[in-house]
Amino acid sequence: MNNSQSASYNAGQAKGQAQEKTNQAADKAGDMLQSAKESMQEAGSQIKAKAQDATEAVKNATGINK
């Protein structure tokens, strides 16, 4: 293998390693986004449940539910 071939091989190796690191970073970012989405959905569900409980409490306190 001459110097040109060796340099080309090394450049290909570096490119492959960079692509793999990019893919790993993208996967990690995707996982973090999915986790954030799930957390937000859970928080939304909790807020909705609390709002429904508060609405029922007001209805009960004012006699609307009777």
C-alpha positions as a Markdown table, in Angstrom:
| # | Residue | x | y | z |
|---|---|---|---|---|
| 1 | Met | 0.0 | 0.0 | 0.0 |
| 2 | Asn | 1.5 | 3.3 | -1.0 |
| 3 | Asn | 1.2 | 6.6 | 0.9 |
| 4 | Ser | -1.8 | 7.8 | -1.2 |
| 5 | Gln | -3.6 | 4.5 | -0.6 |
| 6 | Ser | -2.8 | 4.6 | 3.1 |
| 7 | Ala | -4.0 | 8.2 | 3.4 |
| 8 | Ser | -7.2 | 7.3 | 1.5 |
| 9 | Tyr | -7.8 | 4.3 | 3.8 |
| 10 | Asn | -7.2 | 6.4 | 6.9 |
| 11 | Ala | -9.6 | 9.1 | 5.6 |
| 12 | Gly | -12.3 | 6.4 | 5.0 |
| 13 | Gln | -11.7 | 5.1 | 8.5 |
| 14 | Ala | -12.1 | 8.5 | 10.0 |
| 15 | Lys | -15.2 | 9.2 | 8.0 |
| 16 | Gly | -16.8 | 5.9 | 9.1 |
| 17 | Gln | -16.0 | 6.7 | 12.8 |
| 18 | Ala | -17.4 | 10.2 | 12.5 |
| 19 | Gln | -20.6 | 8.8 | 10.9 |
| 20 | Glu | -21.0 | 6.3 | 13.7 |
| 21 | Lys | -20.5 | 8.9 | 16.4 |
| 22 | Thr | -23.1 | 11.1 | 14.6 |
| 23 | Asn | -25.5 | 8.2 | 14.5 |
| 24 | Gln | -25.0 | 7.5 | 18.2 |
| 25 | Ala | -25.5 | 11.2 | 19.1 |
| 26 | Ala | -28.7 | 11.3 | 17.0 |
| 27 | Asp | -30.0 | 8.1 | 18.7 |
| 28 | Lys | -29.3 | 9.5 | 22.1 |
| 29 | Ala | -31.0 | 12.8 | 21.2 |
| 30 | Gly | -34.0 | 10.8 | 19.9 |
| 31 | Asp | -34.2 | 8.9 | 23.2 |
| 32 | Met | -34.0 | 12.1 | 25.2 |
| 33 | Leu | -36.8 | 13.6 | 23.1 |
| 34 | Gln | -39.0 | 10.5 | 23.5 |
| 35 | Ser | -38.4 | 10.7 | 27.3 |
| 36 | Ala | -39.3 | 14.4 | 27.4 |
| 37 | Lys | -42.5 | 13.7 | 25.4 |
| 38 | Glu | -43.6 | 11.0 | 27.8 |
| 39 | Ser | -42.9 | 13.2 | 30.8 |
| 40 | Met | -44.9 | 16.0 | 29.3 |
| 41 | Gln | -47.8 | 13.7 | 28.5 |
| 42 | Glu | -47.8 | 12.4 | 32.1 |
| 43 | Ala | -47.7 | 15.9 | 33.4 |
| 44 | Gly | -50.6 | 16.9 | 31.2 |
| 45 | Ser | -52.6 | 13.9 | 32.4 |
| 46 | Gln | -52.0 | 14.9 | 36.0 |
| 47 | Ile | -53.0 | 18.5 | 35.4 |
| 48 | Lys | -56.2 | 17.3 | 33.6 |
| 49 | Ala | -57.1 | 15.0 | 36.5 |
| 50 | Lys | -56.5 | 17.8 | 39.0 |
| 51 | Ala | -58.6 | 20.2 | 37.0 |
| 52 | Gln | -61.4 | 17.6 | 36.8 |
| 53 | Asp | -61.2 | 17.0 | 40.6 |
| 54 | Ala | -61.4 | 20.8 | 41.2 |
| 55 | Thr | -64.4 | 21.1 | 38.9 |
| 56 | Glu | -66.2 | 18.3 | 40.8 |
| 57 | Ala | -65.3 | 19.9 | 44.1 |
| 58 | Val | -66.8 | 23.2 | 43.0 |
| 59 | Lys | -69.9 | 21.5 | 41.7 |
| 60 | Asn | -70.3 | 19.6 | 45.0 |
| 61 | Ala | -69.7 | 22.8 | 47.0 |
| 62 | Thr | -72.3 | 24.8 | 45.0 |
| 63 | Gly | -74.8 | 22.0 | 44.9 |
| 64 | Ile | -74.7 | 21.6 | 41.1 |
| 65 | Asn | -74.1 | 17.8 | 41.4 |
| 66 | Lys | -77.2 | 17.3 | 43.6 |
